[in-house]
Amino acid sequence: MQITLSKLAALINAELVGDSNILIEKTAPLHTADHLSVTFAEKPEKLDWATVTKARAVVLSKTANVQIPDNIAQLRVDNVKAAFDILARLFHPSCELLKREISAQAYLGENVTLGKNVAVGPFAVVSDNVTLDDDVTIFPGVVLLPGVVVGKGTTIYPNAVVYENCRIGANCILHAGVVLGAYGFGYDSSSGEHILAAQYGSVVLEDNVELGACATVDRGAYDATYVGEGTKIDNHVMLAHNCKVGKRNMICASCGIAGSVVTGDYVVMAGRVGVRDHISIGDGAVIGAMAGVMASVPAKARIVGIPATPEMEQMRKQAALTKLPDTLREVRSINKEIAKLQARLAALEAAQNDQE
């Protein structure tokens, strides 16, 4: 497929600088692009344009103050990544991964409610009293236990498991290996044995939630573990029972969030953050990678480290640590001088005693 640069500019509402009749047939990153490619640059001022790319055209910001070689046409836009994403989807349309049908090799229980245009792949299990709304896609090997509700346009990838009575909103994505609604890690140990606590709750995902591969969200003990609208959860994240996650959080890979944690909206947790149980994290808080969160976090706070403390405080600590070797050398030198002074003082005291 070849498309003129003028048509691409119109598609993304770009200001075109260069030959409008140039033919483009693919999108590519800067370093792999060739004379048939359109690429993008978010920070063009930092690039050596004489060597960085062989692309025929580049998408960049309208405000970018940079000299681009004449042989590279420019598509200037307000939002570079959003515009390039439109072009990438144009040249790389998604293929139909699953036929819009109920496979004869799938299992459907009793009282299953199916909307329009539902796809259920081979060896999927849709148990009794499950509801699948319009345009839901269930890939091979998925298991939906009784009473699950799946909202319109949601996609569940292979081998995900959704336990009983969980509710999934519209346009959600559950990637391969997700486990939604497993029992929470709660036990009564008063008798000397670990007796599993009540697990009568469920999990509720609001609309537009995405769970990465092998992410797990445990069910609440009596109520629901809750994930707010638009929240994105990365691969291998563990969200424990009774948590309440706000809207549009970003929770990165391998985070572990203990039970009954409450987060506000637009919270960001970088990779491998650990959060202790029964604390709250305020709106807009940002938690740095591998932080250990031991206490509640105020709104808009930026915290890092173990235990997690404000970012500026940690920076001061790190700056002090870099000076530690020099400080130790200074202390040793001072101690030597003190030892010499003590020896001289002792000698003077001894001489004075001899004179007396």
Secondary structure, DSSP 8 states (H G I E B T S, - for coil): --EEHHHHHHHTT-EEES-TT-EE-EE--GGG--TTEEEE-SSGGGS-TTTS---SEEEEETT------TTSEEEEES-HHHHHHHHHHHHS-----S-SSB-TTSEE-TT-EE-TT-EE-TT-EE-TT-EE-TT-EE-TT-EE-TT-EE-TT-EE-TT-EE-TT-EE-TT-EE-TT-EEEE--S-EE-TTSS-EE-----EEEE-TT-EE-TT-EEE--SSSEEEE-TT-EE-TT-EE-TT-EE-TT-EE-TT-EE-TT-EE-SS-EE-TT-EE-SS-EE-TT-EE-TT-EE-S-B-TT-EEETTTTEEHHHHHHHHHHHHTHHHHHHHHHHHHHHHHHHHHHHHHHHHHHHHH-
